[in-house]
C-alpha cells in the first residue's frame, strides 16, 4: 500500500457530511441549479451578511456589487460558452456546476484535502455524463463543458489537469492522471484555425498519464499503458506499452505483459479520423471571427 487512512475529528466529519449531503440533495431536486450554486458560494465565502444588505437595497460600491453578482453563475460567462457548436440545453446546467467547481477551488477551504475531495466527487456525479465510484479530483482541474466526460471507478485526477470535452472524453477505471496533464478532444485546422474538428478521446483502464503529458484529440491510450512525463501523444498508444518523447513513441512493453501486447514496431498508428464527431451548426447562428478577419 502506498497510502494510509486519515480520519477527521468526529465533529468536523459530521459537519462535512451534513453540508455535502445537503448540497447533493439540492442539486438532485427540482430546485433551480443557479440558485443552489449562488447559495453555496455565498455561504462558503462568508459573504451572507453583505449579500443580504445588497438585497435589502443598501448602498454598495461597484466592486462589491460585481463580487456579489458573480456568485450567481447566470451573471458570468465561461470561454466554452462562446463555442458555436455547444449543446445549449446541456450546457445550461453544466455551466452552473462548472462555475461552482471553479469558484470552490479559489476558496481557502479547497485546501482542506478531505473535504475538497468529497465535495468535488459529489459535484462530478452531477456534472459529468458519468462518474464512477471512489474517484479523487484534486485542485485546479478544468473542463470545457463537463457533460461530455465519462470516468470510471477509482480514477485519480491530480492538480492543474485540463480535461477538454469539447468533443467526447472517456477515461476508464483506476487511471492515474498526474499534475499538469492536458487531454484534448478537439483540434483546429492548420490553415484556418477557426475550423474546429471534434473527436472522441479514450484513456482505457489502468493507464498512467504522467507529469505534464499531452494527449491529442482522437487518440486512444490503451489499457495498462504509461505515457511518460511531458510526452506528446499524437497516435494511439497500444495496451501495456510505455510511450515517451515529443512526439511520443512506444519504447518498451511493461514487464510481464509481452504476450498480451502488440510488438513495439506495430505501434504508432493514428486512428484519429475513426473517432471524429460530426456536428451541425444552426442555420441562424451569428458567427464572428475573434481574429477580426472577414469570414
N, C-alpha and C positions, 0 to 999 in steps of 0.2 A: 504494500500500500504506500502511496506517495502523499497522502493527506491524512489529517487527523480530524476527528469530530470536534466542533466548537459549539458550546451552548451559551445562551444568554441568561442573565438573571431572570427569574420567573416573572417578575413584574414587567420587565421590558419585553419578554416573549409574549405575554398576554396582550399587552398594548399593541404590539406589532401585528399579531394575528387579527385582533379586532379591527384595526384600521384597514389592513389589506382585504380582509373578508368583506368589509363594508363597501369598499371601492369596487371590488369584484361583483358584489351583489347589485350595486347601482348600474354598473356597465352592462350587466346581464339583463337588466329590466328594460321597460319601455321608456324610462326616463331619458330626456334629451342628453346625448353624449356631450355636447358642447357645454351644457350646464354642469355636468358632473366634473369635467376637466377643469372648468373655471373654479368650482368649489375646492377641489383638491389642491390646486396650485395656490390659491389664496391662503388656505389654512397651513400648508406645508411651508409657505414663505413667511408666515406670521403677519400677514397684512390684512387680517379681517377687520380690525378697527378702522384702518384708513379706507378700506373698501366701503364700509357701512357709512362713513362720513361722506364719501363721494356720492353714494346712492341717495343720501339724505339731502343732497344739493349744496353741501358746504363748499366753500371756495377751495380750489386746488390749483397748484401750479401746472403748467403744461406738461412738465416732466412727470409729475405724479399721475396725471390723467393717462398719459401714454403707458406708464407702468401698470396701472390698474386695468386699463382696457386690454392689455396684452395677456392677461390671464385667460381671457376668452379667446379660444382658437379661431372663432369666427372673425376676429379683428386682426388676424395675422395672415401672412402668406408664406408658403414654402416654395423652394425652387421648382420642385416637381409639379406644383400646381399650374405652372405655365406650359407644361408639355402638351402638345396638341393632341396626342393620341390617348391620353389618360382616360380611364373609365370613370366618368363623372360620378355615377351613383356609388361605386365602391369607395372612391376617394373621399367622398363627403364624410364618411365615418372614419376612415383610416387617417385622414388629416388630423382630426381631433386627438386620436390616440397617439399618433406620432408626435404631436405637439406636447402632450403630457409626458411622453418618454424623454424628449429632448430637454424640456424645461426641468423635469425632475433631475436629470443629470447635471444641471447647472447649479443645483442647490447643495449646500454643505452636507445635508443628510444623505446624499448619494454616496458619500464616502463611508457610510456605515455598511460594510460589505454584506452582512447577513440580511439586513433589511432590504438593501438595494437589489440583491439577487432575487429575493422573493417577490418584490414589487414588480421588477421587470418581467419575471416569469409569468406573473398574473397578467400583466399587460400584453405579453406575447400571445397568450391564449385568445385575446380579443382582437389583436392587430393582425397577426399573420393568418394566411389561409389555413395553416395547420401547424401546431406546435406540439411536440411530444412531451413525455414526462421527464421531470428532473433535469431540465436544461439549465444552464447557467449563462447569464448575459452580464458582462462587465461594463465598465463605464465608457461612454463616448462612441457607442455603436450607432451608425446612421444607416438609413434606408432611403430608397427612392419613394416608394408608396408604403410598403409593408404588407399589403394584402396579396401580393404575388409570391410570397415566401412560404415554403414548406420546410419544416425542420423536424427531424426525428427525435428519438429518446436519447437522453444523457449526452447531449452535444454541448460543447463549451465554446462560447464566442468571447474572446478576450478584448482588451482595451483598444479603442480607436480603430475598430474594424468598419469597413464600408460594405454593406450588402446591397448591391444595386439590383432592384427588382423591377426595372422599367419594362423588361421582358418577363421572364419567369425564372425563379431560383429555387432549386431543390437541394437540400442538404440532409444527409442521412443520419443514421444512429451513430452515437459515440464518436462524432467528429470533433477534432480539436482545431480551432482557428486562432492562431496566435496574434499578438498585438500588431496592428498596422496593416493587416491583410486587406486587400481590395478584391472583391469578387464581382464581376460585371455581367450584365445580361443585355447590354445594348452597345452598338458600335456606330461610329459616324463614317460616312463615305469620305475617302481620301481626297476627292476632288471637290465635292460640295458638302461641307461639314454640317449643313442644315438637314441633310438627308440622313435619317436615323433608321437603323435596322435593329429589330428586337429579336432575342433568342432565348432559348431555354438552356440555362447553365446548370450542370449537375455535379454535385460533390457526393460521392457514394459513401457507404458505411465505413467507419473506422479509418477515415482519411485524416492525415495531419497536414495542415497548411501552416508552415512555419513563418517566422517573423518577416513582415513586410512583403510577402509574396503577392503577386497579382495574377488573377485568373481571367483570361479574356472571355468575352461573351460567347456563348455557344459551345464552350469546351466542356468536356467531362473528365473529372478526376476519378479514376476507378477505385474500387473497393481496396482498402488497406494500403493505399499508396501514400507516399510522402512527397510533398513539394518543399524544396529547400528554401532557406532564408533568402529573400529578395529575388527569388526566381520569377520569371515572367512566362506564364504558361500560354502558349499560342496554339497548341494542339492538344488532343486528348492525351491524358496520362493513363497508361494501362494499369489494371489492378495489380497491386503488390510491387509496383515499380517505385524507385526513388528518382525524382527528377530535380535537376538543379540547373542554374545558369540563366543567362539572358541572351536569347530565348531559352526556355527550359528544355532540357533533353534528358531522357532516361539514361542513367549511368550505372544502375545496379538494380538487381531484384532483391527484395528483402530476404535475409537468410531464412531458409526453411520453406520458402514459397516458390522455388524454382519450377516445381512440377505443375503448379497451378497458374503460373504467369506465362504470357506470351514472350518470346525471345526479345531481347533489347533491340535487335536490328529491325524488328517489325513494329517498333513504337514510332511515335511522331506523326500519326495520321490526323489530319484536320477534317473533322466532320461537322463543322460549324453550320454549313448550309442545311444539313439534315435537321437541325434544331431551330431553324428560323421560324419566327412567329409573324405571320402577316397581320396587318391591321388596315382598317379603312378609316378615313377622316370624314367628318360630317361635311356635306356639300356647302353648308352655310358658315363654315368655320372661317373666321377672320384671322389670317396668319400674318406674322411680321418677321423680318429678319433682324435678329439682335445686333448684327454687324452693320446694319444700315444700308445693305445692298438692295437693289431693285430686283425682287423676285419675279 
